[in-house]
Amino acid sequence: MKRKLLLIGLCCISSVIVKAQGNPSGLLQSYTPTAENLASRREFQDMKFGMFIHWGIYSELGAGEWVMHERKIPYDNYKRLAAFFRPEDFDARQWVALAKAAGMKYITITSRHHDGFSMFKTKASSYNIVDATPYHKDPLMELARECKKEGIELHFYYSLLDWGRPDYAFGQPIVNGKPENADWNSYINFMKTQLTELITNYPGVKGIWFDGQWERRSVNWHFDELYPLIHQLNSSILVGNNHHLAPFLGEDFQMFEKDLPGGNTTGFSGESKISTLPLETCQTINDSWGFNINDQNYKSVKQIVSYLVNAAGRNANFLLNIGPMPNGKIQPEFVDTLAKVGAWMKKNGESIYGTRGNAAAPQQWGVVTAKENTLYAHLLSAPSEDYILIPSLKQKIIKVSAMTNGNSLKFRQQPEGVFVYIKGIQTDPYDTIIKLTTK
């Protein structure tokens, strides 16, 4: 089966069709997801909480994943970092166990970031962790096998942007849909080869998380070839693209970077019209994606729980990022926080996993999630009155209780919504949850 899939991928690669005149944007013109893909979407929405991992040779410098670009390190000089990368303390079992203990259901990890270094064994370039470092091992294969063993879904982040390859020609002007003085088709074929390897060689891969399209919006990215290749190799794989725009045809979920759906505090999401696709928001556990030795602005357990709940209330998953250290260890501050988040999720996960959001509009006090015949009102901040109003509920409410102890609460259902009286309710330091049972 693996050989057959590889042949499919290679055939697609060898038959690159330049569509500059007929489709200069390189976007798909039609896409019908398979039944397997639709099932993957539903399962993805049920998971609600995932771990994002940014890890690469940039971790050695302890200044984030953009250090090469920000410090203007020449590419040939930066590549020397590979000769010193030996993450002997990496243990896939520990990483997956940490994600599970935190209540996370999937992991998305950087297979290749903007620096162009591949964190997996690839035939497309010797600039990879197996061939270019003294480590000579493939951590993504170990992670894939451990994820499959432990029932954690695995997604691969893949950068479209490359600061070093001459066929990408970073910084060159775009003329007629491709960079000037560069072999753009060579770069497209390079990506096709790597994506085929990631999908066919690594067990249990269920998602591709593209990033970097925003660097050159006017280029022909050949998504009309890349997306069908992925879905042809495995139709259940979910494709997402962090382009900060409304989703393109061929994409299966929509992500929001450092913002909840509908928000735009970062300035990234001004054009991100919310779609009907599964949604995901990503955020960092401190202020950095990659390991940053000076970044101690750690988010508290309350902040993380609040973000997770707010995401679920808006019908989105929450992908929380950690940046492992260059030795392969995850710093203890992250481990401690994730353990506490996991303890909260163990008690309250029923109000998050498998739920859908937007059962009611977000309120000053919090949000509402829904599952089958139960609504969960999440009180993230203390209401100003001794009651809360959940507006515009059409379902008939037959019972209301506090989730912490099951005690019944008084309520009154009116045309404008449901009034729930919370005087004397036992509160939770992070999120006080009220269960409403519907008829």
PyMOL commands that set and color helices and strands:
alter all, ss='L'
color gray80, all
select helices_A, chain A and resi 2-14+35-47+57-61+67-70+75-84+92-101+139-150+184-201+213-215+223-233+301-313+332-351
alter helices_A, ss='H'
color red, helices_A
select strands_A, chain A and resi 49-53+106-112+153-159+174-175+178-179+205-211+238-241+254-257+279-284+316-322+366-371+374-379+387-391+397-402+411-414+417-421+432-438
alter strands_A, ss='S'
color yellow, strands_A
deselect
rebuild
show_as cartoon
